[in-house]
């Protein structure tokens, strides 16, 4: 079984998540919209099915990092100032 969804993070980045259940493992991916990098994880002996929240939690550390693209970082900072 496969599942795919898009979630908007608190900083307004949109992330596409996928969860592909294999025999006794799972293949998970996360990709920030507009970014070429795709984070992926293979879980052996996975508890299938994984909830969407469980999948998202596997990428929490990577997605919490500041964008390496300075233009995006400046844009986010500008948006945050406008919201205040």
N, C-alpha and C positions, 0 to 999 in steps of 0.2 A: 504494500500500500504506500502511496505517496501523498504528501501534503505540501502545499505551497501557499504562502500568504505574505502580505506586506504590512509592516507595523511602522507607525510614526513615533520616533523617540521623543523624549522631553525637549531635546534641542532642535526639534523639527526635521532631523534627518529621517529619510524613509529607508527602511531596510527590508529586503526581500529574503525570507527564510524558506528553506526547503527541508523536508524530512522524508527520506526514502527508507522504508523498512525492508531489510533483507532477512534471510533466514533467522539467524540469531544475532544480527547486528543491525546497525543503522548508519546511514550516511546523511550527515547534516551539513547545510551550507547557509551562509549569511553574506549578503552583498549590499553595501550602502549604495543607494541610487546615485548614478553619475560617477561611480568609482569602478575601476577595472579590476580591483582586488576582490577575490572571492575567498572568504574564510571557509574552510571545510574541516570536518571532523568525522572520523570513522569510529564508532563505538562498537567494540566486540562484546558479546554477551549483553546486549542492550535489553532493557525491560521494554518490550514492545507491547502496546503502542506507547510512545512518548507523547505527553501533552505538548501543546504549543509553548506553554510557559517553560517546560523543562528544556525544550530545544533552545529557546531564547536565552535561558540561563547559562547554557554552555558557551555562549558568545559574549556574555556580559563584560568580561575584562577587556576583550579586544574592542568592543564597540564603545567602551567608556573612554578610550584614549582620544586625545585631541587630534583633529585632522592634520595630516602632514602638509596639506595644501594651504599655504598662507592666505590665499584669496578667500578660501572657504572659512578659515578661522576669523578673518577680518569681517566677513559678511555676517557670521554668527554673532560676533561681538557687537556689531552695529545693530542688529535686530534686537539683541538683549537690551541695549541702551534705549531703543525706541519703545520697548515694552514697559520700561520703568516709569 
